[in-house]
């Protein structure tokens, strides 16, 4: 499934005129137009559980992204962190010849889960787009998930305009479970991976 996600990233960047080549192989020799990106080391992930939230008290948590990873060294020199992707697709690992699948999702019961993304250095809220909505997707400021099971999507955050100077910086996501006003208790679970992309030019 990670291969499928990378292919989707590649297709969208290519159709927007941003990339020619493979963003999943930093050492590959490809011809690119600017801007283009290199995928860095794994950005980690987040797994959170939100339980026993009642109508009079919401339940929150936060996830820090990119701390200590603002640049990525390759054979061509250091690249600045420029794009972060929050991935809710299934992923797989192989151990002992066996493939193990891991779901990534947002699951909400009797409430709504909200996520807002901020820069660590300034506290400024940043916008994001849903990768599956294509290169012309409208930026959004709140990830909002109603009751239910949500999976197989990716949120993308650009730290600077793609035609301007880079502005690398760590992020944090504030997650907030807002209980339904008609039901006493709300519960939720979140699990996702983070991919860090570094600007080549």
For each residue, the residues with C-beta under 8 A, 3 or more apart:
1: 4 5 89 90 91 92 101
2: 5 6 89 91 92
3: 6 7
4: 1 7 8 89
5: 1 2 8 9 87 89 154
6: 2 3 9 10 23 24 39
7: 3 4 10 11
8: 4 5 11 12 131 132 154
9: 5 6 12 13 23 24 85 131 154
10: 6 7 13 14 19 22 23 24
11: 7 8 14 15
12: 8 9 15 16 131 134 135
13: 9 10 16 18 19 23 36 37 135
14: 10 11 17 18 19 20
15: 11 12 135
16: 12 13 135
17: 14 33
18: 13 14 33 35 36 37 162
19: 10 13 14 23 32 33 36 37
20: 14 30 31 32 33 36
21: 28 30 31 32 36
22: 10 25 28 30
23: 6 9 10 13 19 36 37 38 39 197
24: 6 9 10 39
25: 22 28
26: 38 39 40 72 74
27: 74 75
28: 21 22 25
29:
30: 20 21 22
31: 20 21
32: 19 20 21 36 200 201
33: 17 18 19 20 36
34: 200 201
35: 18 82 162 163 199 200 201
36: 13 18 19 20 21 23 32 33 199 200 201
37: 13 18 19 23 82 83 197 198 199 200
38: 23 26 72 74 79 197 198 200
39: 6 23 24 26 195 196 197 198
40: 26 43 69 72 79 81 196 197 198
41: 69 72 196
42: 193 194 195
43: 40 65 66 69 84 193 194 195 196
44: 65 193 194
45: 104 191 192 193 194
46: 63 173 190 191 192 194
47: 190 191
48: 61 63 175 189 190 191
49: 188 189
50: 53 59 61 113 175 177 186 187 188 189 190
51: 59 187
52: 59 185 187
53: 50 57 58 59 111 177 179 185 186 187 188
54: 57 179 184 185 186
55: 179 180 181 183 184
56:
57: 53 54
58: 53 176 177 178 179
59: 50 51 52 53 176 177 186
60: 174 175 176 177
61: 48 50 175
62: 172 173 174 175
63: 46 48 172 173 175
64: 67 120 170 171 172
65: 43 44 84 170 171 172 173 194
66: 43 69 70 81 84 168 169 170 171 196
67: 64 120 170
68: 170
69: 40 41 43 66 72 81 170 196
70: 66 80 81 168 169 170
71: 78 79 80 81 168 198
72: 26 38 40 41 69 78 79 81 196 198
73: 77 78 79
74: 26 27 38 77 78 79
75: 27
76: 79 200
77: 73 74
78: 71 72 73 74
79: 38 40 71 72 73 74 76 198 199 200
80: 70 71 166 168 198 199
81: 40 66 69 70 71 72 84 159 166 168 169 196 197 198
82: 35 37 158 159 160 166 168 197 198 199
83: 37 156 157 158 159 196 197 199
84: 43 65 66 81 156 157 159 171 194 195 196 197
85: 9 131 154 155 156 157 194 195 197
86: 128 154 155 156 157 173 192 193 194
87: 5 91 104 154 192 193 194 195
88: 104 105 106 150 151 152 153 154 155 192
89: 1 2 4 5 104 151 152 153 154
90: 1 101 102 103 104 151 152
91: 1 2 87 101 102 104 193
92: 1 2 99 100 101 102
93: 99 100 102
94: 97 98 99 100
95: 98 100
96:
97: 94
98: 94 95
99: 92 93 94
100: 92 93 94 95
101: 1 90 91 92
102: 90 91 92 93 191
103: 90 151 191
104: 45 87 88 89 90 91 151 191 192 193
105: 88 149 150 151 189 190 191 192
106: 88 113 145 149 150 151 188 189 190
107: 148 149 150 188 189 190
108: 111 112 113 145 146 147 148 150 177 186 187 188
109: 147 186 187 188
110: 147 179 180 183 185 186 187
111: 53 108 147 177 178 179 180 183 186 187 188
112: 108 144 145 146 147 177 178 180
113: 50 106 108 143 144 145 175 176 177 178 188 190
114: 142 143 144 145 175 176 177 178
115: 142 143 144 173 174 175 176
116: 125 141 142 143 173 174 176
117: 125 126 128 157 171 172 173 174
118: 123 124 125 126 171 172 173 174
119: 122 123 124 126 159 169 170 171
120: 64 67 169 170 171 172
121: 169 170
122: 119 169
123: 118 119
124: 118 119
125: 116 117 118 141
126: 117 118 119 157 159 171
127: 139 140 141 157
128: 86 117 139 140 141 143 155 156 157
129: 133 137 138 139 140 155 156
130: 133 137 140 153 154 155 156
131: 8 9 12 85 137 153 154 155 156
132: 8 153 154
133: 129 130 136 137 138
134: 12 137
135: 12 13 15 16
136: 133
137: 129 130 131 133 134
138: 129 133
139: 127 128 129
140: 127 128 129 130 143
141: 116 125 127 128
142: 114 115 116
143: 113 114 115 116 128 140 155
144: 112 113 114 115
145: 106 108 112 113 114 148 150
146: 108 112
147: 108 109 110 111 112 180
148: 107 108 145
149: 105 106 107
150: 88 105 106 107 108 145 153
151: 88 89 90 103 104 105 106
152: 88 89 90
153: 88 89 130 131 132 150
154: 5 8 9 85 86 87 88 89 130 131 132
155: 85 86 88 128 129 130 131 143
156: 83 84 85 86 128 129 130 131
157: 83 84 85 86 117 126 127 128 171
158: 82 83 161 162
159: 81 82 83 84 119 126 166 167 168 169
160: 82 164 165 166 167
161: 158 164
162: 18 35 158
163: 35
164: 160 161
165: 160
166: 80 81 82 159 160 199
167: 159 160
168: 66 70 71 80 81 82 159
169: 66 70 81 119 120 121 122 159
170: 64 65 66 67 68 69 70 119 120 121
171: 64 65 66 84 117 118 119 120 126 157
172: 62 63 64 65 117 118 120
173: 46 62 63 65 86 115 116 117 118
174: 60 62 115 116 117 118
175: 48 50 60 61 62 63 113 114 115 190
176: 58 59 60 113 114 115 116
177: 50 53 58 59 60 108 111 112 113 114 186 187 188
178: 58 111 112 113 114 186
179: 53 54 55 58 110 111 183 184 185 186
180: 55 110 111 112 147 183 186
181: 55
182:
183: 55 110 111 179 180 186
184: 54 55 179
185: 52 53 54 110 179
186: 50 53 54 59 108 109 110 111 177 178 179 180 183
187: 50 51 52 53 108 109 110 111 177
188: 49 50 53 106 107 108 109 111 113 177
189: 48 49 50 105 106 107
190: 46 47 48 50 105 106 107 113 175
191: 45 46 47 48 102 103 104 105
192: 45 46 86 87 88 104 105
193: 42 43 44 45 86 87 91 104
194: 42 43 44 45 46 65 84 85 86 87
195: 39 42 43 84 85 87
196: 39 40 41 43 66 69 72 81 83 84
197: 23 37 38 39 40 81 82 83 84 85
198: 37 38 39 40 71 72 79 80 81 82
199: 35 36 37 79 80 82 83 166
200: 32 34 35 36 37 38 76 79
201: 32 34 35 36
